[in-house]
């Protein structure tokens, strides 16, 4: 899923930079017309040579910005080719427009969707393993019994008693080591539970951050859209005023810079909104569309582990009452396997 997310982000970035190139080409065209207009006004004595130099300098800066945009576009395409395993074919073509952001997520999605995240699944399995090790250390304190077949009733009974005695006494001599192993296993168990809790908190924080950023970027997109429209109106009026000599060239270029900056910012915000939607899917562990919420809310994780002593340990992750662990690790009867 991470690879798919990286590919999607790289595609959106390459598309944005392609649009930035088109915008830079448009600006170069506009400034070429401005230079021609200023030079004609200079020929008839309406402006000083200072305006000619100012217009030519602005055109040179626009050409520089165009080359920088083209370089960024090629770099983004190469990065996308590497992710897709097509480098250095140089055959990837970006889209002509950024795709619309999908609709907002529905209200009331179950938090159990986070259980699909690989990092949470791994942390939960580590808790299960820690419970298994702890229980295994506790079982090591119990005596082990075995009956050896021998000739005659007396010898068989003696062998049974001898084995029983040895098995029962052995834990008494190693009790200190076993207790230490139990303490270590319990500490590892608590550490695993703590790590799982931290992973869950991080998952919720990532979801909340993605949702918050999505709302923020949506509002910024509305403001920038309004800024682009208003700056365009101002630019068109200012250009007409300059043609008839009502304003100076520097005023026209400043207004033009504001309009171009708003357009660049709007492109960037549109790409960021798409990237945040990808981050939200990553935080949720997948898509939130067509989810069987009933099945998700009843999701339970079970792992059946067979101990060397043929005892079955069943681990279950379930919602816990307040103040109690959400894990239990009961020992079931031997399976005979």
C-alpha positions as CSV (number, residue, x, y, z in Angstrom):
1,X,0.0,0.0,0.0
2,X,2.9,2.4,0.7
3,X,4.3,1.8,-2.8
4,X,0.9,2.6,-4.3
5,X,0.7,5.8,-2.2
6,X,4.1,6.9,-3.3
7,X,3.3,6.3,-6.9
8,X,0.0,8.3,-6.6
9,X,1.9,11.2,-4.9
10,X,4.6,11.1,-7.5
11,X,2.0,11.2,-10.3
12,X,0.1,14.1,-8.8
13,X,3.4,16.0,-8.3
14,X,4.5,15.4,-11.9
15,X,1.1,16.6,-13.1
16,X,1.3,19.7,-11.0
17,X,4.8,20.5,-12.3
18,X,3.6,20.0,-15.9
19,X,0.8,22.5,-15.2
20,X,3.5,24.8,-13.7
21,X,5.4,24.6,-17.0
22,X,2.3,25.5,-19.0
23,X,1.7,28.5,-16.6
24,X,5.4,29.6,-17.0
25,X,5.0,29.4,-20.8
26,X,1.9,31.5,-20.6
27,X,3.7,34.1,-18.5
28,X,6.6,34.2,-21.0
29,X,4.1,34.9,-23.7
30,X,2.4,37.7,-21.8
31,X,5.8,39.3,-21.0
32,X,6.8,39.1,-24.7
33,X,3.7,41.1,-25.5
34,X,4.6,43.5,-22.7
35,X,8.1,44.0,-24.1
36,X,6.8,44.7,-27.6
37,X,4.3,47.2,-26.2
38,X,6.9,49.0,-24.2
39,X,9.3,49.2,-27.1
40,X,6.6,50.7,-29.3
41,X,5.8,53.3,-26.6
42,X,9.5,54.1,-26.4
43,X,9.7,54.7,-30.1
44,X,7.0,57.3,-29.9
45,X,8.5,58.8,-26.8
46,X,5.7,57.9,-24.4
47,X,8.1,56.0,-22.0
48,X,11.7,56.2,-21.0
49,X,14.4,53.6,-21.7
50,X,14.1,52.6,-18.1
51,X,10.7,50.9,-18.8
52,X,12.3,49.0,-21.7
53,X,15.0,47.6,-19.5
54,X,12.4,46.8,-16.8
55,X,10.2,44.8,-19.2
56,X,13.2,42.9,-20.7
57,X,14.5,42.0,-17.2
58,X,11.0,40.7,-16.3
59,X,11.0,38.6,-19.4
60,X,14.4,37.2,-18.7
61,X,13.3,36.2,-15.2
62,X,10.2,34.5,-16.6
63,X,12.3,32.5,-19.0
64,X,14.5,31.4,-16.0
65,X,11.4,30.4,-14.1
66,X,10.3,28.4,-17.2
67,X,13.5,26.5,-17.4
68,X,13.4,25.7,-13.6
69,X,9.9,24.4,-14.0
70,X,10.9,22.2,-16.9
71,X,13.8,20.8,-14.8
72,X,11.5,20.1,-11.9
73,X,9.0,18.4,-14.3
74,X,11.7,16.1,-15.7
75,X,13.0,15.2,-12.3
76,X,9.5,14.3,-11.1
77,X,9.0,12.1,-14.2
78,X,12.2,10.3,-13.5
79,X,11.2,9.7,-9.9
80,X,7.9,8.3,-11.1
81,X,9.6,6.0,-13.6
82,X,11.9,4.7,-10.9
83,X,8.8,3.8,-8.7
84,X,7.2,2.1,-11.7
85,X,10.3,0.3,-12.8
86,X,10.5,2.0,-16.2
87,X,13.6,4.2,-15.7
88,X,15.2,5.4,-17.9
89,X,12.6,4.9,-20.7
90,X,11.5,8.5,-20.6
91,X,8.1,7.6,-21.9
92,X,5.8,8.7,-19.1
93,X,3.4,11.5,-20.0
94,X,1.5,13.3,-17.2
95,X,-2.1,14.3,-17.2
96,X,-3.2,17.6,-18.6
97,X,-5.1,18.4,-15.4
98,X,-5.2,17.4,-11.8
99,X,-8.0,15.0,-10.9
100,X,-10.7,16.3,-8.5
101,X,-10.4,15.5,-4.9
102,X,-12.8,12.6,-3.9
103,X,-15.8,13.4,-1.7
104,X,-15.3,13.8,2.0
105,X,-15.2,10.6,4.1
106,X,-18.6,9.5,5.5
107,X,-19.5,10.2,9.1
108,X,-19.4,7.4,11.6
109,X,-16.7,5.1,10.3
110,X,-15.7,2.5,12.9
111,X,-12.3,3.0,14.5
112,X,-11.7,-0.7,13.9
113,X,-10.7,0.2,10.3
114,X,-7.3,1.0,11.8
115,X,-6.8,-2.7,12.5
116,X,-6.0,-3.1,8.8
117,X,-2.8,-1.1,9.3
118,X,0.3,-3.4,9.0
119,X,2.1,-1.6,11.8
120,X,-0.8,-2.2,14.2
121,X,-1.1,-5.8,13.1
122,X,2.6,-6.3,13.7
123,X,2.5,-4.7,17.2
124,X,-0.5,-6.8,18.1
125,X,1.3,-10.0,17.1
126,X,4.3,-8.9,19.2
127,X,1.9,-8.6,22.2
128,X,0.6,-12.1,21.5
129,X,4.2,-13.5,21.3
130,X,5.0,-11.7,24.6
131,X,2.0,-13.4,26.4
132,X,3.1,-16.8,25.0
133,X,6.7,-16.3,26.3
134,X,5.4,-15.2,29.7
135,X,3.1,-18.2,30.0
136,X,5.9,-20.5,28.8
137,X,8.2,-19.2,31.5
138,X,5.5,-19.7,34.2
139,X,4.9,-23.3,33.0
140,X,8.6,-24.1,33.4
141,X,8.1,-24.0,37.2
142,X,5.8,-27.0,37.1
143,X,7.3,-30.5,37.6
144,X,7.5,-32.9,34.6
145,X,6.5,-36.5,34.9
146,X,7.3,-39.5,32.7
147,X,6.9,-43.3,33.0
148,X,9.5,-45.5,31.5
149,X,8.5,-49.1,30.5
150,X,10.7,-51.7,32.2
151,X,10.6,-55.4,32.9
152,X,8.7,-56.5,36.0
153,X,6.3,-54.6,38.2
154,X,8.9,-53.6,40.8
155,X,11.4,-52.2,38.4
156,X,8.7,-50.3,36.6
157,X,7.4,-48.8,39.8
158,X,10.9,-47.9,40.9
159,X,11.6,-46.2,37.6
160,X,8.4,-44.3,37.9
161,X,9.2,-43.2,41.4
162,X,12.7,-42.3,40.5
163,X,11.7,-40.2,37.5
164,X,8.9,-38.6,39.5
165,X,11.3,-37.6,42.2
166,X,13.9,-36.1,39.9
167,X,11.3,-34.2,37.9
168,X,9.7,-32.8,41.0
169,X,12.9,-31.7,42.7
170,X,14.6,-30.2,39.6
171,X,12.6,-26.9,39.6
172,X,13.5,-26.4,43.3
173,X,17.2,-26.2,42.3
174,X,16.6,-23.9,39.3
175,X,13.8,-21.8,40.9
176,X,15.9,-18.6,41.0
177,X,16.7,-18.8,37.3
178,X,13.1,-19.6,36.4
179,X,11.7,-16.7,38.5
180,X,14.2,-14.4,36.7
181,X,13.0,-15.7,33.4
182,X,9.4,-15.0,34.4
183,X,10.2,-11.5,35.5
184,X,12.0,-10.8,32.2
185,X,9.0,-12.3,30.2
186,X,6.6,-10.2,32.2
187,X,8.7,-7.0,31.5
188,X,8.8,-7.8,27.8
189,X,5.0,-8.4,27.9
190,X,4.5,-4.9,29.4
191,X,6.8,-3.4,26.9
192,X,5.0,-5.0,24.0
193,X,1.6,-3.7,25.4
194,X,3.1,-0.2,25.7
195,X,4.5,-0.3,22.2
196,X,1.1,-1.4,20.9
197,X,-0.6,1.4,22.8
198,X,1.8,3.9,21.3
199,X,1.3,2.5,17.8
200,X,-2.5,2.9,18.2
201,X,-2.1,6.5,19.4
202,X,0.1,7.3,16.5
203,X,-2.4,5.8,14.1
204,X,-5.2,8.0,15.5
205,X,-3.0,11.0,15.4
206,X,-2.2,10.4,11.7
207,X,-5.9,10.1,10.9
208,X,-6.7,13.2,12.8
209,X,-3.9,15.2,11.1
210,X,-5.0,14.0,7.7
211,X,-8.6,15.1,8.3
212,X,-7.6,18.4,9.8
213,X,-5.2,19.2,7.0
214,X,-7.9,18.3,4.4
215,X,-10.3,20.8,5.9
216,X,-7.6,23.4,6.1
217,X,-6.5,22.9,2.5
218,X,-10.1,23.1,1.3
219,X,-10.5,26.5,2.9
220,X,-7.2,27.7,1.5
221,X,-8.2,26.5,-2.0
222,X,-11.4,28.6,-1.8
223,X,-9.5,31.7,-0.8
224,X,-6.8,31.2,-3.5
225,X,-9.5,30.6,-6.1
226,X,-11.1,34.0,-5.2
227,X,-7.6,35.6,-5.2
228,X,-6.9,34.3,-8.7
229,X,-10.2,35.6,-10.0
230,X,-9.9,39.1,-8.4
231,X,-6.2,39.5,-9.4
232,X,-7.1,38.6,-13.0
233,X,-9.7,41.3,-13.1
234,X,-7.2,43.8,-11.6
235,X,-4.5,42.8,-14.1
236,X,-6.8,43.2,-17.1
237,X,-7.8,46.7,-15.9
238,X,-4.2,47.6,-15.2
239,X,-3.0,46.5,-18.6
240,X,-5.6,48.8,-20.3
241,X,-4.6,51.6,-18.0
242,X,-0.9,51.2,-18.9
243,X,-1.7,51.2,-22.6
244,X,-3.3,54.6,-22.4
245,X,-0.6,55.9,-20.0
246,X,-2.6,56.1,-16.8
247,X,-0.2,53.9,-14.7
248,X,3.5,53.1,-14.7
249,X,5.0,49.8,-16.0
250,X,6.2,48.9,-12.5
251,X,2.6,49.0,-11.2
252,X,1.5,46.7,-14.0
253,X,4.3,44.2,-13.3
254,X,3.5,44.2,-9.6
255,X,-0.2,43.4,-10.3
256,X,0.8,40.8,-12.8
257,X,3.1,39.2,-10.2
258,X,0.3,39.0,-7.7
259,X,-2.0,37.2,-10.2
260,X,0.7,34.7,-11.2
261,X,1.6,34.0,-7.6
262,X,-2.0,33.3,-6.8
263,X,-2.2,30.8,-9.7
264,X,1.0,29.0,-8.6
265,X,-0.3,28.8,-5.1
266,X,-3.6,27.4,-6.2
267,X,-1.9,24.6,-8.2
268,X,0.2,23.8,-5.2
269,X,-2.8,23.6,-2.9
270,X,-4.7,21.3,-5.3
271,X,-1.8,18.9,-5.3
272,X,-1.5,19.1,-1.5
273,X,-5.2,18.2,-1.2
274,X,-4.7,15.1,-3.3
275,X,-1.6,14.1,-1.3
276,X,-3.5,14.5,2.0
277,X,-6.2,12.2,0.7
278,X,-3.5,9.6,0.0
279,X,-2.2,10.2,3.6
280,X,-5.7,9.6,5.0
281,X,-6.0,6.3,3.2
282,X,-2.6,5.3,4.5
283,X,-3.6,6.3,8.0
284,X,-6.8,4.2,7.8
285,X,-5.0,1.2,6.3
286,X,-7.0,1.3,3.1
287,X,-10.1,2.7,1.5
288,X,-13.2,3.6,3.6
289,X,-15.6,3.1,0.7
290,X,-17.8,-0.1,0.5
291,X,-16.6,-1.2,4.0
292,X,-18.6,-3.8,5.8
293,X,-18.8,-1.8,9.0
294,X,-20.6,-4.6,10.8
295,X,-17.9,-7.0,10.1
296,X,-15.2,-4.4,10.9
297,X,-16.8,-3.6,14.3
298,X,-16.8,-7.4,15.2
299,X,-13.3,-7.9,14.1
300,X,-11.3,-10.2,16.4
301,X,-7.8,-11.4,16.1
302,X,-7.1,-15.0,17.1
303,X,-3.9,-16.9,16.9
304,X,-3.5,-20.5,17.9
305,X,-0.1,-21.6,19.0
306,X,1.0,-25.1,20.0
307,X,3.5,-25.3,22.7
308,X,6.3,-28.0,22.8
309,X,4.3,-29.7,25.6
310,X,1.3,-30.1,23.2
311,X,-0.7,-27.5,25.2
312,X,-2.7,-25.0,23.0
313,X,-2.5,-21.3,23.9
314,X,-5.3,-19.3,22.3
315,X,-4.8,-15.5,22.1
316,X,-7.7,-13.2,21.6
317,X,-7.7,-9.4,21.2
318,X,-11.1,-8.0,22.3
319,X,-12.3,-4.7,23.7
320,X,-11.5,-4.5,27.4
321,X,-13.5,-3.1,30.3
322,X,-12.0,0.0,31.9
323,X,-8.9,-0.8,34.0
324,X,-8.3,-4.2,32.4
325,X,-6.1,-5.5,29.7
326,X,-7.7,-6.1,26.3
327,X,-5.7,-9.4,26.0
328,X,-6.2,-12.7,27.6
329,X,-4.1,-15.8,27.1
330,X,-5.9,-18.9,28.4
331,X,-4.4,-22.3,28.4
332,X,-6.6,-24.9,26.8
333,X,-6.3,-28.7,27.3
334,X,-3.7,-30.7,25.4
335,X,-4.6,-31.3,21.8
336,X,-2.8,-34.6,21.4
337,X,-1.0,-33.4,18.4
